């Protein structure tokens, strides 16, 4: 029941924010991907995840032909999100479990695995897509519950995300990551034509 609950909650937490695919779902459940070429890894983990989803969600969540993790039908999503069903689903995980936090942690790992850290920001990411990656992750982070048993883990995950972005920007991690300075990754956005709003 706990596994089923985690799977349903993860899919709902990702809705309209993060593209939940087989790699990200695997990271959510297992913490790390098997070693190997991307196509071989996907070929290995997809049947395992299909069996897991069949067993724990009875087909309500499935893997599409494009390796996306989807609700079988929009009516399935509506049924899951009905207040009584949703409360029952949430009650099957411990109080310290937060699906948005789990998704944030998995996405951190996913970003690290998908981009070559040694090439620096300008080569590793298409600059025009930078905020397309960052905004959903920060939105997921904003959905993490404000509970004493969860917030310290959120701070660690956000610090890790900041460090990842700094590494992708080619600026490393400053001694005091709280301090904004000219080498901070946000300032790189400004130089690349991005502007923050007050």
WOZISUL-V76649 format. One record per backbone hydrogen bond with DSSP energy under -1.0 kcal/mol. CO is the residue of the C=O (numbers start at 0). NH is the residue of the N-H. E is the energy in kcal/mol with one decimal. If there is no record, write none. Layout:
co=(CO/CO)
nh=(NH/NH)
e=(E/E)
//
This chain:
co=(0/1/2/3/4/5/6/7/8/9/13/13/19/20/21/22/23/24/25/26/36/37/38/39/40/41/44/45/46/47/48/49/50/51/52/56/59/61/63/66/67/69/72/72/73/74/75/76/78/81/82/83/84/85/86/88/89/93/97/98/99/100/101/102/103/104/105/106/107/108/109/110/115/119/120/125/126/128/129/129/130/132/133/134/135/136/137/139/140/144/146/146/149/150/151/152/153/154/155/156/157/158/159/160/161/162/163/164/165/166/175/180/184/185/186/187/188/189)
nh=(4/5/6/7/8/9/10/11/12/13/16/17/68/24/25/26/27/28/29/30/40/41/42/43/44/45/48/49/50/51/52/53/54/55/56/59/71/69/66/21/63/61/75/76/77/78/79/80/81/85/86/87/88/89/90/91/92/96/101/102/103/104/105/106/107/108/109/110/111/112/113/114/118/123/124/128/129/132/132/133/134/136/137/138/139/140/141/142/143/146/149/150/153/154/155/156/157/158/159/160/161/162/163/164/165/166/167/168/170/169/178/183/188/189/190/191/193/192)
e=(-2.6/-2.6/-2.4/-2.4/-2.8/-2.7/-2.1/-2.1/-2.6/-1.7/-2.4/-1.9/-3.3/-2.5/-2.4/-2.3/-2.2/-2.0/-3.8/-1.2/-2.6/-2.6/-2.1/-1.8/-2.8/-2.3/-2.6/-2.5/-2.0/-2.1/-2.9/-2.6/-2.6/-2.7/-2.5/-2.0/-3.2/-3.0/-1.8/-1.7/-2.9/-3.2/-1.1/-1.3/-2.1/-2.2/-2.5/-2.3/-1.2/-3.1/-2.3/-1.8/-2.6/-2.6/-1.6/-1.4/-1.3/-1.9/-2.4/-2.2/-2.3/-2.5/-2.3/-2.4/-2.1/-1.8/-2.4/-2.8/-2.0/-2.3/-1.7/-1.2/-1.2/-2.6/-2.4/-2.3/-1.3/-1.1/-1.0/-2.2/-2.3/-1.1/-2.5/-2.1/-2.6/-2.3/-1.9/-1.1/-1.4/-1.7/-2.0/-2.6/-1.6/-2.3/-1.7/-2.2/-2.7/-2.4/-2.3/-2.2/-2.6/-2.4/-2.6/-2.5/-2.3/-2.4/-2.6/-2.0/-2.5/-1.1/-1.5/-2.0/-1.4/-1.5/-1.9/-1.4/-2.8/-1.4)
//
